[in-house]
Amino acid sequence: MLNSAPVLSRKYLAALALFALIFIGILHSADRLPSSQAPWSWTSTDSCPGIRSNPYNLQPPEPTDPAALAQIWRDLEGLFDTYPPSPKHLDVPLFENDLNFPTKEQMGSFFHLSDEEAASSRTSHREVLAKLPPYPSRQFRGRGIVMLAGGRFSEYAATTLGMIREVGSQLPVEVWMKDDTENVPGWCEELEKEGMVCRRLSDYMDPGVLRHSYVMKVFTLLLSSFEEILYLDADSAPIQNPDPIFDSDIYHENGAILWPDYWGHTGSPWLPYIIGLSETKSDMLTDERSVESGQIVWHKKRHWKSLLLATYYNYYGPDFYYTIFNNGWAGWGDKDTFGMALRATYEPWVQIAHPIITIFLTGTMLGIGMIQASPLNDSVHDPMFLHSNMVKWSMREFSCIGCDDQPGYSSRYHLEDTKSFINTHLKEGKRIFKVEPMREFGIDPEPLMWKSLEHTACRSAVWGHDQPCKQTRQHMEKTFGFKFQRSEYSSIIGTGKDYCLVDSVVADDPTPTPLPGQIIH
């Protein structure tokens, strides 16, 4: 009897050991991509090598003096209010078919502006231009990327921000939102680990001034702490490292770089007269290329006056200038305000000469994205930016089935919407982007886009969700040959979701040649 206790203890310990072995076996023989019952949960990645982990120890940019920035805007707002255009509101013309490009003869027929109103608008424009305040010394500093997010665009931004780091950019990043209502709890703290920071326009101005979403872009440039800026739309991702732009001759010579849209300029004949380019109505702009503003390079000190003038155009944009600039045709919005401000101030700038390369949906001739050229190569089109203007890349929209319903999202789940252009592509493991047109230019951005989606779906404490994570990884394995395995350091206790990307052979033959500095997996 005296020896029974140790025997029982040994049996008890042996049973525990056996149970532990069985438990470990169950974990490692489970489905390769397990799904937790928790609706939203986090996948730890500390033990996974090769995961985006800020190897350069990039720090988020320091804020500028908010009171000084707020005062800059108050002074501008007072000036703008003193000199409005006339009339203060123009109805936006309606086009039955945006594909029918308006002719020169039609440009002046879409709305009525009297001679007196045009002259009054010209006078206001001249007064504003003459009274713009000087550049505030020591207020802005350094180089960085600026992006506008908020609402569902925050999810598109999550993909693009991932691409910024995946292609090797070491620039700090400011992610701007309108106000606190657009903040995603925990996301800003997560971004800081990758040298990024959130900013709110409401910290510097009354958001009621922002009467349309198109108005916000110029204010992110104006209020950014950076002196030298690469602005990117939330759905415009770099597909090679954009950092060398700031050390290029084309940038040093011009200080402002803009990219072309598909079509020519569609402004009213009144536009050159109002902004001081001509003494009468004129069709002088109709032979020029319109601007696609998904990406903008801007040196604020060298182009301060034109930035302030672009702010004026956007301040009155929804009610007046957007319609003056393009007659209400396709692309109505902020995009031509930057080029016209540079023209009106006679400051140096350049528009990339290479045309857009259209990315098509696999198996169709449906254009779903735009490739814009690097400014570093005049002789050939060297792709640098992918603007997903038609099909937006977000974890929720690509991979969600039965996710929590949120306003603005439920109708965008491509896997659930059988009418979606990409529904069958996602269900059957097909590429989204048609390979053939891209192969000519030596690019294949889609695998890297999926890698960024996987990071958001599986490795983010904020966005991470088991079902989209599993769906994303399965698509990556089937379509591109990505491989995942459990981390050797993964804890036995927990969800068992700590999977590492250990191989990434693109399942396509032949594989497009990556560009210099481009990471293609």
N, C-alpha and C positions, 0 to 999 in steps of 0.2 A: 504493500500500500504506500510505503514511503517513496517508492520509485515511480508510481503511476503518474504523478504530476509532470515530471520531466518527459515521460513517454507521450502523454497527451499534448504537451507543449510542442514536442517534435512533430507529432502528427498534425497538430494545428498549423505549425509553420510550413510543413510540407504541403498541406492543403492550400494554404495561402499562395505558396509558390506556384503550385499547379494552376490555381485560378488565374494568377498573374500571367503565366505563360499562355493560357487559353485566351485571356483578354487581349494580350499582345497579338496573338495569332489572328483573332477576329478583326482587330484594327487593321492589320497589314493585308488581310485577305479580302477586306471590304472593297466596295466599288472604288475604282481609282480616283474618282472625283466625288466624294461623299457630299450629301446635302443635309445640312442641319435643319431641325424643325424651327429654329429661331428665325423670325421674319427678317431681321437685319442683324448681321453679326460680322465680326472682324477677323480677318486672316492675318496672323502675325507673319512678318517676313524677316525678322532679325537674323534668322539662321540660313537664309537663302543667299548664296553668292550670286553676284551679277545683277541683283535687283537695284533699281534706281535708288541710290543712297547718298547723293550729294558728295561724291568723292573729292571735289575741290573745296569742300567746306564753305560753300557760298552762303553769304549772310543776306538776310532781307534788307532792302534799302531803308535808310533812316528817313523819317518824315521831315518835310520842311516846316517852317513856322506857319501853323494853320491860321493864325490871326493875320499874318501878312498876306497870305494867299486869299483869304476872305476879303481883305481890303482891296486887293487888285481887282477882284470880281465886282465889288460894290462900285468902284470907280468906273469900271467899264459899263456896268448896267446903267448907271446914271447917264453916261454919254450916249449909250444906245437908245435909251428911252427919250432922250432929248431930240434925237434925229431919226425918227422912224421913216420907212419908205411910205409911198402913197400909191394906192390905198393900203391900209394895214392888213387887208385880207383879200386874197384872190381865190376864187373857186378853182379847184384842181380840175382841169379838163379830163374827160373820160374817153378812153380809147377802146373801141370795140375789139381791136386786135393789135396787140403790142408787136406782133411780128411784122406788120406793115410799117417799115421805116418811113417817117414823114419826110417829104421832099422840101427843098429850099423854099419853094413857093408856099408850102403849107405852114412853115414855121411861125409865121406871124398871124395865123388865123384861129388859134386855139383858145384865145381869151382876149378880152378887150382891155387895153390900157391907153388912156387918153394922152395927148401930148403934154398936157399940164401935169398929169400924174407922173409921167416919166421924167419930166424936168424936175419936179419936186423930189423924186427919189434920187436923181442924180445929184442934186444939191445936198441932200442929207448924206449921201455916200461920200461926197467930197469933204464935208465938214467932219464926219467921223474919221476919215483917213488923215486929215490934217491934225486932229486932236488926240490921236492914239498915244497913250503914255509910253515913255521909254522903257527899255529892258531893265528889270530890277536886278542890279548886280548882287552877286552872292546869294541869290534866292534859290537857284537851281544848280545842280551839279551832276556830273557823271553821265554814264550811258546806261540804258536799260530798255526793257521791253514793257510796253503798256498794253493792257487788254481790258475790254469791257465785257463784263459778265452780268449775272443776275437772272433769276427765273430759270427757265429751262436752258438758257444760254450758259449757265454755270456748269451744266453737265457737258456741253460741247467744249467749254473752256478746260474742263478737267482733262479731256482727251488731248487738246492742243498743248496745254501746259506740259503734259507728259511727253509729247513729241519734241518740245523745246529742249528738254533735258536729254531725251533719247538721242537726238542728233548731235549732242555735245556742246550746246550753247552754255556759256558760263556767265551770261548777262543776268543781273538781277531783274526781277519782274514785279510790276505792280498790277494787281487785279482789281479793277474798279467796279463798283456797284452803285446803284442810285442811292440807297439808304439801307437802314437796318432790316427792313422788311424783306430784302433780297439776300440776306446773309444765311448761309447754311451752317448751322451750329457745328463747330469743330473743324470746319474746312480751312479757315484762315490759319488756325494753329498748325494744321497739317502742312499747309503751303510753306510756312516759315522754315520748315526743315529742308526745303529745297531752294532757299534763297529767294523766296517770293513773299509778297505781303499784300494784304487787302487794304483798299482805300474806299471811302464812301464820299460821293459828291455832296451829300447832305451835310458833311462836316465843314464845307466851305461856302455853301450857297443854299438858297431856298430851292428844294427840288421841284416846287411848283412851276419854276421857270422852264423846266424840261417838259415841254408840252407834247413832245413826240420822242420815241426812242432814238430816232436818227439824230436828235439834237445832242445827245450825250457824248458822242465820240469826241468832238472837238474839245469838250470840257475836260476829258481825261488827259488830252495832250497839254492843255493850258495849265491844269492844276497838278500835273505830275511833278515829282521831285527831280526828275531827270532833265538835264539840259539837252542831251542827245537821245532821240527816241526812235525805236522801231515799234510802231503801233501794229497790232494784229487783231483782227476780228476773232471772236471766240471760235469760229469755224474755219479759220485760215491758219493751217499748220505748216511749219517749216519742214521740208523733207531733206534739207541739208543745213549744216550749221550756218546761221546768218551773221554771226559775230564779225567775220572779216569785212562786211559792208562798211563798217565805221572806219576802217583803215585804208579804204580804197581811194583811188584817184577820183573816181566819179563822184564820190561823196564829198571829198575835200574841195572839189571844184564847184559843186552846186549846193550842198547843204540840205537839199530837199529832193527826194526821189519819189515819184508816183508811178503807178502801173496802169496800163490801158484796159479799157473794157472792150466788149465785142464790137460796139458800134461807134459811129461818129458822134460829134456833139449835136445835141438837139435843142439848144437854147433858143429863146426868143430873139428876134432881131433887135429888141430893145436892150438886151443884155450888154452888148459892147458900149452902148451909149450911157447906160445907167452907171456902169463901173469905170467910165472914163477912158475906154479904149478907142472910141470913135466919137465924132461930133454929131452923128445922126444915127438912125437905125441902120443896122448893117448885118449882112450874112457872113461876115469875115470868119466866124468860128465854125461854120458848118463843115469845113473840110478838115477839121482837127479831130483827134481821137478823144472820146470821153474817158473819164477816169474811173477805174475800179478801185475803191478805197478799202478793200479788205486788208491791205498792208500799206503802210506809209512810213517813210523815213524822214525825220525832221530834226534839224538843228535849231533849237528855240532861240538861241542868242542871235544867230545869223538871220533868222526868219521870224523874229518876234512880231514885227508889224503885220506881216501877212497872216500869222497865226491869229492875231487879234481881229483882223478883218474877216477871216474865216469864221471866227466866233460870232461876229456881227451878222454874217450871212446866215448862220445856223440859228441864231437868236430869233431872227425873223424868217427862218426857213420854212416851217410848215405853213405859214400864212402868206408868204410872198416869194422869197428868193428861190426856194426849191422849184416852184412853178416857172419863175423867170428863167432859171438855169436849164430846165429840160422840158418845158411845156406840159408837164404831167405825164410824159411818156415813161417807158420802162426805165427803172433805176431812179425814179423820183426820190430825192433824199439828199443826204449830205455829200455824196461822192464828188461832185464837181465844185463844191465850195472851196476846196483846198487849191486846186489848180487855178481857179479864177482869182482867188486872193493873191496868189503869186504873180499872176498876170497884171492885176491892178496895181500892185506895188512895184512892179518891174524888178523883182528880185530873181536871182539865178535859181534855176531848178531844171530837172530833167524828167522826162517821161520815158520809161523803158520802151524801146522800139520793137522788141520781139512780141509777137501776138500771143494771145492765150492759147494754150493747148487744152482741148476739151477731153475730159475723162468720161468714158461711156460705161453704162451698165452692161455687165457681161451678158452676151446673147442678144443685145439690142443695139439700137442706135440712139438711145436716150442719153443725153448729156446730163451727168450728175455732179460734175466737179470741174474746176478750172485750175490749170497749172500755170503759174506765173514764173517768169524767168529771173535768174540771178542778175543783178546789175553789174556783176564782176566780169561778164563775158559779152563783149559787143558782137563778136563774130558769129557765135552760135547760140541757140536757145539752150541754156543750162538751167534746168528746172530747180527752183528753190522753194516755192510755196504752193501748197495745195489748198485751194479755197473750196470747201464743200458747200456750194451754194444751193444745191438741190436736196441731196440726201445728207443729213447731219449725223455726225458720228458721236453717239453717246452710249454708254453702257446700258441705260434703261431702254432706249429706243431700239437697240439692236438685239438685246438678249433677254429682256423681261417677258415672263409669262405669269400672269396673275399677280404682278407686283401691286403694292399698295396704290390705290387709285389717287392721283393728285390732279388738280386742275391744270389743264394744258398738256397733260402727258398721256392720258388714257387712250386717246385716238392715235397716238404716235408709236405704239408698240408694234413694230413690224412683224414680229412672230405671231401676233394675234390677229393682225389685220390682213385677211386674205387678199384684199385689194391692193395692198402695198406693192410697189415695184420690186422690192427686194425680199418679199415674203418667202418665195420658193428658194431663193439663193441661200437664205439663212437656214431654212429647214433641210435643204439637201447638201449643205456644205460646199456651195459654189463661191467662187470669188465674187466680190461686189464690182471691182474695177475690171474692165476689159483689158487684157494684157497686151494685145497687139499694138495699139497706138502708143503705149508707154515704152515698149521694147525699143522702138526707134530712138528714143531719147535716153536709154540706159537707166530707166528708173523702175522701181517697184515699191511704192510707198505703202501698199496695203498691209503686208505682214507687220510692219512697224506700227501702223495704226491699230491693228488688233492687239499688239503687245501693250500699247498704251491703254486700250480698253480693259485688258486683263488686269493691269495694275489697279485701275479704278474699281473694277468689279470684285477683285479678289484680295487686294492688299491695302485697301483704304479703310481706315476706321470709320470714315464718314459715309462713303458711298457703298462700301462693301456689302454684298448680298449673296447668299449661298446659291440661289437658283441661277441668276445671271452669270455668276462666276463659273458654275458648272457648264452652262450653255456656251459661254465664251471659250472656255478651254476645249470643249468638245469640237467646236467649229475650228479652232486653231489647229488641233491635232488632225482632223479630217481633211482640212483644206490646204494647210501649209506644211504639215509634218512637224509641227511643234511637239515637244515631249515634256511631260511633267512627272516628277516623282516626289515622294514624301521626303522632307528634310530629315537627315539623320539625327538632327538635334531636336526634332519635333517632340513636344511633350506627349507622353502616353495619355495623360489626363487632359481632356478637352475635346474639341470637335474633330481633331485629326485632320484639319484642313490645310496644314502648313506644307503646301506643295511648291517645289522650285522648278523653274524653267531651266532645264539642263541641256536641251538640244533644240535647234530651231532651223532645221533644213527645209527650205521652201519647196513644197511639192509642186514644182512646175519645171518643165524642161522645154527649151533652155531657160535658165534664170537670167533676167535682165542684169546687166552689169551695174553695180552700185557706183554712185558718183563719189568723187573725192570727199572724204569726211562724212559720207553717208553710212549709217549703220543699217544694213539690211539683213534680216534674219529669216 
